[in-house]
């Protein structure tokens, strides 16, 4: 007796390429995928507590947004306007805006207020078939306010139908109380880590390695502290300049290096050797009107897995559509639709260290999947501003299904 059976669907398992199974079915038991295959291969006499007719829809793994800053307070549309009037991102940051503007608003907000501010952004992503979401801290920059952000992220995972992976980003910016004392602040970040991890609030550790962020030496101190606690590393690397951050995170066997617009050939080689995932973030590239794309061809040639994420944040990527991110990586950087979908499923799972349980449709994996009223998987990165999601199953629970008509 299965808990749930979807029939009359086309499966994109994402195991090998799209992994297409036409005229298929998929079964769920105890929150896991129990069987999948062609309809004419269904075992005789099977029963399910709930049987759903997929009406010829496509079914993919649930989408995974593996890089977001979705928990924050405040708005930075003023900076958007300032940039359009000639100010640069670095000008704004040095004048006390940028990340620090959001830090002030986030510190002033209660946990309930942070949750309420985040809900509209979350709902947009969940409506597009997102079943797993990474949420970074980094807008508190004190132990108490970082803990508050991370507690809200954990609460989202408990109260909403989405799995949340938390990342501690204390090394996001130097707060005003440590002005001119960046090394002292790095000490504070390293000291915060153990108590936050002790509360079960951290799944991974990130840093902003950049001229207006932290030096490679400072970043390495953060990674060393994380390693001592058994926490994997991720890194905002090579977004504005090449500080060899990708090679640094690869040396620590980090899960991912993210942004990478200024990634060098040596950085690519280091990532390939370590198995570190490249997380591509087209929203920030577009929003900042960058003209230096990440070296996609070099990453592809080296066999580096490329994930795709929204980078949802208030200053440089106020984007809450993973489908739009898929279109952007195709149109701006020439990824294929297959690479874009793999970037939001199989490779995004790797970037979170969860490829053993999510990211592909395989027996024994968590039953996270999305149904789409589309003609072929490439449609997901083809359309702009259109959401064809018509059903979502998360941890085996049917969230919504609207597949009432044949496509």
Helices and strands as residue ranges (DSSP letters): E 2-12, E 20-29, E 32-38, G 39-41, E 48-53, E 58-61, E 63-65, H 77-84, H 89-94, H 99-108, H 111-127, E 130-136, H 143-159, E 163-171, G 176-178, H 182-198, E 204-207, H 216-228, E 232-237, H 245-251, E 256-259, H 265-274, E 277-280, H 282-287, H 296-302, E 306-308, H 322-333, H 337-343, H 346-351, E 369-372, H 379-382, E 389-394, E 397-401
